[in-house]
Amino acid sequence: MSIFTAIIAREIPADIVFESDSIIAFRDIAPRAPIHLLVVPKTDAYANVTELASADPALLAEMVSVAQDLAREHADGEFRLIFNTGANAGQSVFHVHAHVLAGGLTEGSLGGE
Ligand code: 5GP
């Protein structure tokens, strides 16, 4: 079970900002921007965005739509959407999720640390 499945099951707490039948979104525990949310499909069937895009593009589109709505709700509507894909790219949770970064981002940055 991934850490995100435990959050979905309310087995560990999270600051949940959105929930539907298929998607949950909550604040990242270690924010890298003034607004840093994670948008996560409830299914744990897909480890990363390429698997999700192949198998269920409609669910991927729904994630993007939720990201847009959250960026409007929590910031000025503009946002950076990051899908780390693979450990060498910084992925640490292998349950597909989008990072939504917004609010006072460094202009021109791709979000490198
Ligand atoms: P990844 O590194 O896989 O792209 O992103 C995983 C993200 O999940 C990290 O930014 C990390 O801070 C966040 N994270 C890991 N464990 C927890 C947790 O228990 N609660 C919350 N809210 N975020 C978590």
Backbone and ligand atoms as CSV (ligand in chain L), in Angstrom:
chain,resi,resn,atom,element,x,y,z
A,1,MET,N,N,0.854,-1.193,0.000
A,1,MET,CA,C,0.000,0.000,0.000
A,1,MET,C,C,0.894,1.249,0.000
A,2,SER,N,N,0.577,2.218,-0.848
A,2,SER,CA,C,1.383,3.436,-0.863
A,2,SER,C,C,0.941,4.362,0.265
A,3,ILE,N,N,1.804,5.311,0.577
A,3,ILE,CA,C,1.460,6.315,1.600
A,3,ILE,C,C,0.200,7.080,1.187
A,4,PHE,N,N,0.022,7.240,-0.138
A,4,PHE,CA,C,-1.162,7.983,-0.582
A,4,PHE,C,C,-2.433,7.157,-0.388
A,5,THR,N,N,-2.337,5.844,-0.550
A,5,THR,CA,C,-3.500,4.997,-0.281
A,5,THR,C,C,-3.891,5.099,1.188
A,6,ALA,N,N,-2.913,5.197,2.064
A,6,ALA,CA,C,-3.198,5.355,3.493
A,6,ALA,C,C,-3.876,6.700,3.773
A,7,ILE,N,N,-3.483,7.738,3.037
A,7,ILE,CA,C,-4.157,9.040,3.194
A,7,ILE,C,C,-5.598,8.946,2.697
A,8,ILE,N,N,-5.786,8.314,1.540
A,8,ILE,CA,C,-7.141,8.165,0.979
A,8,ILE,C,C,-8.035,7.407,1.965
A,9,ALA,N,N,-7.470,6.401,2.629
A,9,ALA,CA,C,-8.225,5.582,3.588
A,9,ALA,C,C,-8.349,6.246,4.950
A,10,ARG,N,N,-7.786,7.451,5.086
A,10,ARG,CA,C,-7.798,8.194,6.360
A,10,ARG,C,C,-7.036,7.444,7.454
A,11,GLU,N,N,-6.071,6.655,7.031
A,11,GLU,CA,C,-5.251,5.950,8.027
A,11,GLU,C,C,-4.120,6.836,8.526
A,12,ILE,N,N,-3.705,7.795,7.690
A,12,ILE,CA,C,-2.786,8.830,8.172
A,12,ILE,C,C,-3.381,10.180,7.778
A,13,PRO,N,N,-3.155,11.195,8.590
A,13,PRO,CA,C,-3.802,12.485,8.324
A,13,PRO,C,C,-3.149,13.251,7.184
A,14,ALA,N,N,-3.923,14.093,6.553
A,14,ALA,CA,C,-3.404,15.009,5.535
A,14,ALA,C,C,-4.348,16.197,5.476
A,15,ASP,N,N,-3.836,17.300,4.959
A,15,ASP,CA,C,-4.660,18.499,4.790
A,15,ASP,C,C,-5.308,18.400,3.408
A,16,ILE,N,N,-6.481,17.798,3.382
A,16,ILE,CA,C,-7.162,17.494,2.120
A,16,ILE,C,C,-7.884,18.746,1.622
A,17,VAL,N,N,-7.651,19.096,0.354
A,17,VAL,CA,C,-8.253,20.308,-0.208
A,17,VAL,C,C,-9.288,20.003,-1.280
A,18,PHE,N,N,-9.339,18.758,-1.745
A,18,PHE,CA,C,-10.320,18.373,-2.777
A,18,PHE,C,C,-10.493,16.864,-2.731
A,19,GLU,N,N,-11.744,16.428,-2.983
A,19,GLU,CA,C,-11.969,14.987,-3.107
A,19,GLU,C,C,-13.170,14.747,-4.003
A,20,SER,N,N,-13.033,13.772,-4.897
A,20,SER,CA,C,-14.157,13.301,-5.712
A,20,SER,C,C,-14.129,11.779,-5.669
A,21,ASP,N,N,-14.975,11.145,-6.459
A,21,ASP,CA,C,-14.979,9.680,-6.478
A,21,ASP,C,C,-13.633,9.121,-6.944
A,22,SER,N,N,-12.956,9.853,-7.826
A,22,SER,CA,C,-11.768,9.302,-8.474
A,22,SER,C,C,-10.449,9.954,-8.062
A,23,ILE,N,N,-10.507,11.139,-7.458
A,23,ILE,CA,C,-9.280,11.923,-7.207
A,23,ILE,C,C,-9.319,12.524,-5.810
A,24,ILE,N,N,-8.137,12.621,-5.199
A,24,ILE,CA,C,-8.001,13.363,-3.949
A,24,ILE,C,C,-6.839,14.346,-4.125
A,25,ALA,N,N,-6.903,15.461,-3.427
A,25,ALA,CA,C,-5.789,16.417,-3.453
A,25,ALA,C,C,-5.559,16.905,-2.027
A,26,PHE,N,N,-4.275,17.066,-1.692
A,26,PHE,CA,C,-3.914,17.504,-0.335
A,26,PHE,C,C,-2.601,18.268,-0.399
A,27,ARG,N,N,-2.291,18.970,0.693
A,27,ARG,CA,C,-1.050,19.745,0.742
A,27,ARG,C,C,0.148,18.826,0.925
A,28,ASP,N,N,1.211,19.117,0.169
A,28,ASP,CA,C,2.445,18.356,0.338
A,28,ASP,C,C,3.007,18.621,1.733
A,29,ILE,N,N,3.502,17.568,2.367
A,29,ILE,CA,C,4.011,17.684,3.733
A,29,ILE,C,C,5.314,18.495,3.783
A,30,ALA,N,N,5.997,18.599,2.654
A,30,ALA,CA,C,7.261,19.342,2.592
A,30,ALA,C,C,7.196,20.327,1.417
A,31,PRO,N,N,6.434,21.414,1.574
A,31,PRO,CA,C,6.152,22.293,0.429
A,31,PRO,C,C,7.394,22.966,-0.134
A,32,ARG,N,N,7.454,23.012,-1.467
A,32,ARG,CA,C,8.562,23.679,-2.173
A,32,ARG,C,C,8.114,24.977,-2.812
A,33,ALA,N,N,6.897,25.401,-2.543
A,33,ALA,CA,C,6.379,26.662,-3.089
A,33,ALA,C,C,5.306,27.138,-2.117
A,34,PRO,N,N,4.924,28.405,-2.193
A,34,PRO,CA,C,3.878,28.902,-1.293
A,34,PRO,C,C,2.616,28.031,-1.344
A,35,ILE,N,N,2.243,27.599,-2.521
A,35,ILE,CA,C,1.167,26.617,-2.675
A,35,ILE,C,C,1.784,25.371,-3.298
A,36,HIS,N,N,1.706,24.262,-2.602
A,36,HIS,CA,C,2.247,22.997,-3.118
A,36,HIS,C,C,1.251,21.898,-2.755
A,37,LEU,N,N,0.477,21.511,-3.764
A,37,LEU,CA,C,-0.565,20.504,-3.577
A,37,LEU,C,C,-0.214,19.255,-4.374
A,38,LEU,N,N,-0.716,18.126,-3.931
A,38,LEU,CA,C,-0.568,16.874,-4.666
A,38,LEU,C,C,-1.954,16.447,-5.130
A,39,VAL,N,N,-2.073,16.169,-6.421
A,39,VAL,CA,C,-3.328,15.678,-7.002
A,39,VAL,C,C,-3.118,14.210,-7.333
A,40,VAL,N,N,-3.940,13.354,-6.728
A,40,VAL,CA,C,-3.666,11.912,-6.729
A,40,VAL,C,C,-4.932,11.143,-7.117
A,41,PRO,N,N,-4.851,10.299,-8.154
A,41,PRO,CA,C,-5.994,9.410,-8.411
A,41,PRO,C,C,-6.153,8.431,-7.248
A,42,LYS,N,N,-7.388,8.084,-6.938
A,42,LYS,CA,C,-7.585,7.165,-5.819
A,42,LYS,C,C,-7.090,5.759,-6.132
A,43,THR,N,N,-7.148,5.380,-7.392
A,43,THR,CA,C,-6.627,4.067,-7.742
A,43,THR,C,C,-5.110,4.047,-7.611
A,44,ASP,N,N,-4.582,2.917,-7.126
A,44,ASP,CA,C,-3.121,2.773,-7.058
A,44,ASP,C,C,-2.609,1.888,-8.190
A,45,ALA,N,N,-3.401,1.799,-9.251
A,45,ALA,CA,C,-3.051,0.901,-10.361
A,45,ALA,C,C,-1.893,1.428,-11.212
A,46,TYR,N,N,-1.613,2.736,-11.115
A,46,TYR,CA,C,-0.613,3.329,-12.014
A,46,TYR,C,C,0.525,3.927,-11.193
A,47,ALA,N,N,1.741,3.502,-11.506
A,47,ALA,CA,C,2.899,3.961,-10.741
A,47,ALA,C,C,3.331,5.358,-11.145
A,48,ASN,N,N,3.067,5.724,-12.393
A,48,ASN,CA,C,3.564,7.012,-12.881
A,48,ASN,C,C,2.673,7.518,-14.020
A,49,VAL,N,N,2.987,8.719,-14.499
A,49,VAL,CA,C,2.088,9.373,-15.456
A,49,VAL,C,C,2.078,8.680,-16.815
A,50,THR,N,N,3.170,8.030,-17.194
A,50,THR,CA,C,3.156,7.363,-18.498
A,50,THR,C,C,2.227,6.147,-18.475
A,51,GLU,N,N,2.242,5.428,-17.370
A,51,GLU,CA,C,1.303,4.303,-17.238
A,51,GLU,C,C,-0.137,4.812,-17.261
A,52,LEU,N,N,-0.387,5.890,-16.540
A,52,LEU,CA,C,-1.744,6.435,-16.486
A,52,LEU,C,C,-2.183,6.937,-17.866
A,53,ALA,N,N,-1.308,7.645,-18.553
A,53,ALA,CA,C,-1.668,8.205,-19.860
A,53,ALA,C,C,-2.031,7.106,-20.856
A,54,SER,N,N,-1.319,5.990,-20.793
A,54,SER,CA,C,-1.608,4.878,-21.706
A,54,SER,C,C,-2.928,4.218,-21.367
A,55,ALA,N,N,-3.175,4.032,-20.070
A,55,ALA,CA,C,-4.302,3.201,-19.651
A,55,ALA,C,C,-5.595,3.986,-19.484
A,56,ASP,N,N,-5.509,5.232,-19.041
A,56,ASP,CA,C,-6.724,5.974,-18.702
A,56,ASP,C,C,-6.500,7.471,-18.921
A,57,PRO,N,N,-6.422,7.899,-20.192
A,57,PRO,CA,C,-6.151,9.315,-20.460
A,57,PRO,C,C,-7.235,10.239,-19.907
A,58,ALA,N,N,-8.452,9.743,-19.793
A,58,ALA,CA,C,-9.517,10.600,-19.245
A,58,ALA,C,C,-9.247,10.937,-17.783
A,59,LEU,N,N,-8.705,9.992,-17.049
A,59,LEU,CA,C,-8.376,10.255,-15.639
A,59,LEU,C,C,-7.224,11.253,-15.548
A,60,LEU,N,N,-6.260,11.153,-16.454
A,60,LEU,CA,C,-5.169,12.130,-16.490
A,60,LEU,C,C,-5.721,13.529,-16.781
A,61,ALA,N,N,-6.646,13.611,-17.727
A,61,ALA,CA,C,-7.248,14.917,-18.052
A,61,ALA,C,C,-8.013,15.465,-16.844
A,62,GLU,N,N,-8.639,14.580,-16.106
A,62,GLU,CA,C,-9.362,15.008,-14.899
A,62,GLU,C,C,-8.382,15.576,-13.871
A,63,MET,N,N,-7.216,14.945,-13.736
A,63,MET,CA,C,-6.203,15.461,-12.812
A,63,MET,C,C,-5.787,16.876,-13.199
A,64,VAL,N,N,-5.590,17.105,-14.499
A,64,VAL,CA,C,-5.170,18.428,-14.964
A,64,VAL,C,C,-6.267,19.453,-14.669
A,65,SER,N,N,-7.502,19.055,-14.870
A,65,SER,CA,C,-8.627,19.948,-14.602
A,65,SER,C,C,-8.713,20.290,-13.107
A,66,VAL,N,N,-8.511,19.304,-12.256
A,66,VAL,CA,C,-8.506,19.556,-10.805
A,66,VAL,C,C,-7.353,20.499,-10.454
A,67,ALA,N,N,-6.201,20.289,-11.056
A,67,ALA,CA,C,-5.049,21.173,-10.804
A,67,ALA,C,C,-5.403,22.615,-11.149
A,68,GLN,N,N,-6.061,22.811,-12.289
A,68,GLN,CA,C,-6.452,24.165,-12.689
A,68,GLN,C,C,-7.419,24.780,-11.685
A,69,ASP,N,N,-8.405,24.011,-11.290
A,69,ASP,CA,C,-9.387,24.529,-10.318
A,69,ASP,C,C,-8.710,24.902,-8.999
A,70,LEU,N,N,-7.784,24.066,-8.548
A,70,LEU,CA,C,-7.108,24.325,-7.271
A,70,LEU,C,C,-6.206,25.552,-7.371
A,71,ALA,N,N,-5.550,25.719,-8.515
A,71,ALA,CA,C,-4.694,26.896,-8.694
A,71,ALA,C,C,-5.525,28.171,-8.685
A,72,ARG,N,N,-6.743,28.095,-9.199
A,72,ARG,CA,C,-7.632,29.267,-9.151
A,72,ARG,C,C,-8.084,29.533,-7.713
A,73,GLU,N,N,-8.347,28.440,-6.996
A,73,GLU,CA,C,-8.868,28.575,-5.629
A,73,GLU,C,C,-7.789,29.054,-4.655
A,74,HIS,N,N,-6.552,28.578,-4.851
A,74,HIS,CA,C,-5.501,28.833,-3.854
A,74,HIS,C,C,-4.499,29.899,-4.288
A,75,ALA,N,N,-4.504,30.250,-5.582
A,75,ALA,CA,C,-3.556,31.245,-6.095
A,75,ALA,C,C,-4.243,32.024,-7.214
A,76,ASP,N,N,-3.446,32.506,-8.165
A,76,ASP,CA,C,-4.030,33.364,-9.206
A,76,ASP,C,C,-4.468,32.576,-10.440
A,77,GLY,N,N,-4.466,31.257,-10.337
A,77,GLY,CA,C,-4.924,30.430,-11.459
A,77,GLY,C,C,-3.789,29.904,-12.316
A,78,GLU,N,N,-2.573,30.444,-12.110
A,78,GLU,CA,C,-1.435,29.970,-12.897
A,78,GLU,C,C,-0.627,29.007,-12.032
A,79,PHE,N,N,-0.063,28.004,-12.660
A,79,PHE,CA,C,0.547,26.940,-11.855
A,79,PHE,C,C,1.579,26.168,-12.662
A,80,ARG,N,N,2.422,25.470,-11.925
A,80,ARG,CA,C,3.400,24.547,-12.520
A,80,ARG,C,C,2.951,23.140,-12.154
A,81,LEU,N,N,2.907,22.256,-13.152
A,81,LEU,CA,C,2.434,20.889,-12.946
A,81,LEU,C,C,3.610,19.943,-13.167
A,82,ILE,N,N,3.960,19.181,-12.139
A,82,ILE,CA,C,5.146,18.324,-12.218
A,82,ILE,C,C,4.757,16.875,-11.934
A,83,PHE,N,N,5.193,15.996,-12.834
A,83,PHE,CA,C,5.059,14.562,-12.601
A,83,PHE,C,C,6.467,13.978,-12.569
A,84,ASN,N,N,7.032,13.816,-11.403
A,84,ASN,CA,C,8.322,13.128,-11.348
A,84,ASN,C,C,8.097,11.681,-11.791
A,85,THR,N,N,8.940,11.202,-12.678
A,85,THR,CA,C,8.722,9.886,-13.277
A,85,THR,C,C,10.010,9.089,-13.210
A,86,GLY,N,N,10.101,8.234,-12.190
A,86,GLY,CA,C,11.309,7.434,-11.966
A,86,GLY,C,C,12.144,8.003,-10.837
A,87,ALA,N,N,12.801,7.109,-10.115
A,87,ALA,CA,C,13.598,7.511,-8.952
A,87,ALA,C,C,14.689,8.506,-9.330
A,88,ASN,N,N,15.301,8.337,-10.500
A,88,ASN,CA,C,16.381,9.243,-10.894
A,88,ASN,C,C,15.865,10.636,-11.226
A,89,ALA,N,N,14.546,10.763,-11.392
A,89,ALA,CA,C,13.928,12.071,-11.635
A,89,ALA,C,C,13.290,12.620,-10.366
A,90,GLY,N,N,13.533,11.958,-9.245
A,90,GLY,CA,C,13.048,12.482,-7.980
A,90,GLY,C,C,11.761,11.854,-7.478
A,91,GLN,N,N,11.242,10.838,-8.208
A,91,GLN,CA,C,10.004,10.213,-7.724
A,91,GLN,C,C,10.306,9.338,-6.512
A,92,SER,N,N,9.519,9.542,-5.450
A,92,SER,CA,C,9.706,8.745,-4.238
A,92,SER,C,C,8.463,7.950,-3.861
A,93,VAL,N,N,7.315,8.324,-4.405
A,93,VAL,CA,C,6.070,7.589,-4.150
A,93,VAL,C,C,5.578,7.066,-5.499
A,94,PHE,N,N,5.469,5.751,-5.611
A,94,PHE,CA,C,5.174,5.146,-6.909
A,94,PHE,C,C,3.681,4.831,-7.034
A,95,HIS,N,N,2.922,5.865,-6.797
A,95,HIS,CA,C,1.472,5.934,-6.975
A,95,HIS,C,C,1.290,7.278,-7.671
A,96,VAL,N,N,0.885,7.240,-8.937
A,96,VAL,CA,C,0.952,8.462,-9.754
A,96,VAL,C,C,0.333,9.666,-9.043
A,97,HIS,N,N,1.030,10.802,-9.150
A,97,HIS,CA,C,0.550,12.042,-8.536
A,97,HIS,C,C,1.148,13.229,-9.271
A,98,ALA,N,N,0.390,14.315,-9.286
A,98,ALA,CA,C,0.867,15.563,-9.868
A,98,ALA,C,C,1.160,16.539,-8.746
A,99,HIS,N,N,2.324,17.186,-8.834
A,99,HIS,CA,C,2.623,18.309,-7.943
A,99,HIS,C,C,2.051,19.568,-8.595
A,100,VAL,N,N,1.254,20.315,-7.853
A,100,VAL,CA,C,0.746,21.597,-8.327
A,100,VAL,C,C,1.437,22.675,-7.504
A,101,LEU,N,N,2.292,23.436,-8.158
A,101,LEU,CA,C,3.022,24.520,-7.490
A,101,LEU,C,C,2.459,25.846,-7.987
A,102,ALA,N,N,2.215,26.746,-7.049
A,102,ALA,CA,C,1.641,28.034,-7.443
A,102,ALA,C,C,1.950,29.067,-6.376
A,103,GLY,N,N,1.755,30.328,-6.754
A,103,GLY,CA,C,1.915,31.414,-5.796
A,103,GLY,C,C,3.360,31.810,-5.616
A,104,GLY,N,N,3.784,32.874,-6.266
A,104,GLY,CA,C,5.137,33.376,-6.051
A,104,GLY,C,C,6.236,32.457,-6.534
A,105,LEU,N,N,6.038,31.804,-7.669
A,105,LEU,CA,C,7.096,30.952,-8.219
A,105,LEU,C,C,8.200,31.820,-8.801
A,106,THR,N,N,9.422,31.284,-8.775
A,106,THR,CA,C,10.544,32.017,-9.354
A,106,THR,C,C,10.381,32.043,-10.870
A,107,GLU,N,N,10.367,33.249,-11.401
A,107,GLU,CA,C,10.128,33.370,-12.840
A,107,GLU,C,C,11.175,32.605,-13.649
A,108,GLY,N,N,10.728,31.824,-14.590
A,108,GLY,CA,C,11.639,31.121,-15.488
A,108,GLY,C,C,12.196,29.835,-14.923
A,109,SER,N,N,11.967,29.582,-13.649
A,109,SER,CA,C,12.537,28.367,-13.067
A,109,SER,C,C,11.738,27.148,-13.474
A,110,LEU,N,N,12.421,26.032,-13.643
A,110,LEU,CA,C,11.729,24.763,-13.856
A,110,LEU,C,C,11.550,24.017,-12.546
A,111,GLY,N,N,11.881,24.669,-11.458
A,111,GLY,CA,C,11.603,24.074,-10.167
A,111,GLY,C,C,12.750,23.254,-9.610
A,112,GLY,N,N,13.946,23.433,-10.167
A,112,GLY,CA,C,15.092,22.698,-9.666
A,112,GLY,C,C,15.485,23.141,-8.261
A,113,GLU,N,N,16.098,22.254,-7.543
A,113,GLU,CA,C,16.485,22.607,-6.165
A,113,GLU,C,C,17.984,22.822,-6.109
L,1,5GP,P1,P,7.589,12.479,-5.492
L,1,5GP,O1,O,8.933,12.658,-4.833
L,1,5GP,O2,O,7.229,11.006,-5.562
L,1,5GP,O3,O,7.438,13.189,-6.795
L,1,5GP,O4,O,6.537,13.205,-4.550
L,1,5GP,C1,C,6.111,12.668,-3.350
L,1,5GP,C2,C,5.695,13.826,-2.488
L,1,5GP,O5,O,4.921,13.320,-1.425
L,1,5GP,C3,C,6.871,14.569,-1.845
L,1,5GP,O6,O,6.851,15.938,-2.287
L,1,5GP,C4,C,6.632,14.444,-0.352
L,1,5GP,O7,O,6.926,15.625,0.358
L,1,5GP,C5,C,5.162,14.081,-0.288
L,1,5GP,N1,N,4.811,13.251,0.841
L,1,5GP,C6,C,5.450,12.112,1.250
L,1,5GP,N2,N,4.836,11.592,2.323
L,1,5GP,C7,C,3.785,12.411,2.589
L,1,5GP,C8,C,2.769,12.392,3.590
L,1,5GP,O8,O,2.702,11.503,4.455
L,1,5GP,N3,N,1.858,13.390,3.571
L,1,5GP,C9,C,1.883,14.381,2.622
L,1,5GP,N4,N,0.933,15.321,2.691
L,1,5GP,N5,N,2.828,14.437,1.657
L,1,5GP,C10,C,3.760,13.462,1.646
